[in-house]
Amino acid sequence: MEDPINTPAEYGKSHKWMKRSIFWNLPYWKTNLIRHNLDVLHIEKNVFENVFYTVMNVKGKSKDNMKARKDVGILCDRKEIAIPSNSISQTIPKALYTLTKDQRRVICEWLHNLRFPDGYASNLGKCVDMNALKITCMKSHDCHTICSAMLDIDKLMELEKKVAVILCNLEKIFPPSFFDSMEHLIIHLPYEARIGGINDGAFEPFSIFNYIGRSQGRPKIRWLSENKLHVAHTYILRNCPEVQPYYKIFVNYLQGNSLDAINKAIDKHFAKWFENFVANKVNQVIDPLLQSLAWGPSMKVTTWPGYFINGYNFDSVTHGIEKATMNSGICVQGSNVEEICTDFYGLLQDVVQLEYHGNRWNRVVLFECTWFDPINGTKVNPLYKLVDVNRKKMYAKYDPFVLAQQAIQVNYIEYPSMKKDKVDWLAVCKTKAKRMVEASWPGKDSTAYQMEEITSNPVISIIQEIPSLVDP
């Protein structure tokens, strides 16, 4: 479109542009790299349905219909699929991209029998109508499962340049009615993925606040002592991935001291140092979640006698003392890899929820535990790797808290032995998670299914020959 002649390049009724977006009033808008927030799953679902319904020739859903064919005769030079605008025939010539009944049956049977690992996708067989040879009620994530592929970042940049070519090649195949706004939004997705990263369309809190669990039993309100609150807060900071860059800065200040001195300084001073560091405007820490963490939690906490997380039902020792089952055994991975046994074993005493200021969702659930001594109170059978703990040898350091999502449930079993050397030792039995896959330590792949190889990329060419669309 040509610019209006003799008009200034500004906004207003007598200027080139009649309307100006209100977002340009924001001081950072002109330097904002992404001025849109596209829902990838929504686009994937619409594009998938347009393609699938068209090639499957689903009545009422296909983009290839009588009106579309007449539009081809008016707008395009594609006589092989065009229908004259004055035609009174109600028969649509079959195009090459439309599947036959036998082909549709093969596709439906394939989808009906398709099986994925737990949690990867829903049961697609329930979406297939074998009588009508069509699919219905597919969720966005199901469409994403079929459409998505793993790409190397270099290939992503290459596809970003050629996505318009892909759409042009599709325009050589499908009628104009196929292309609505969703198909053209694809052009923006590679750039958004490269610049903005993953976005699920919802507010994503820090991982420290983003846990999946369910409280059990009657809640109680209690007030933590200043020392216990400090220990809990320090543990949360040390285990929050978003705080790790600042944690490394603090540790670098302590270089030259002994390891024991560094650990004592971290336990005593890191929380206060982090608060001062974030409060200092020179450091430009403007993230509200980091600020909330730096301010610290409220001394008023909520406690429960039980909690469900990671597929386990956890009970405190006092809550489960009269039960026929034992749900208070806790196991977490130790941080010191130089120890003989790096895993910590203990007993759950209480479930504590701390709340940070700024947002009602800024909550962290901790398990307050007592620990068996990981050195003198724990031994591992060198042959069978079986673990025993000594009930009378407890961990001397006051470090009772762990994140609820770090906990694995174990069971402690007494030995049926008359020997006195076995009286104080308990055998550790790790249990299987209920209603979900078994949890694993951080760093190990716990995903139900992932592609292990990068998908090969098709050759994209603007001069690609499109075969005849007339069905022979």
Buried (B, 14 or more C-beta within 10 A) or exposed (E): EEEEEEEEEEEEEEEEEEEEEEEEEEEEEEEEEEEEEBBBBBBBBBBBBBBBBBBBBBEEBBBBBEEBBBBBBEEBEBEEBBBEEEEEEEEBBBBBBBBEEEEBEEBBBEBBEBEBEEEEBBEBBEBBBEEEBBBEEBBBBBBBBBBBEEBEEEBBEBBBEBBBBBBEBBBEBBBBBBBEEBBEBBEBBBBBBEEEEEBEEEEEBBEBBEBEBEBBBEEEEEEBEEEBBBBBBBBBBBBBEBBEEBBEEBEEEBEEEEEEEBBEBBBEBBBEBBBEBBEEEEEEBEEEBBBBBBBBBEEEBBBBBBBBBBBBBBBBBEBBEEEEEBBBBBBBBBEEEEEEBBBBBBBBBBBBBBBBEEBEEBBBBBBBBEBBBBEEBBBBEEEEEEBBBBBEBBBEEEBBBBBBBBBBBBBBEEBEEEEEEBEBBBBBBEBEBEEEBEBEEEEEEEEEEEEEEEEEBEEBEEEEEEEEBEEE
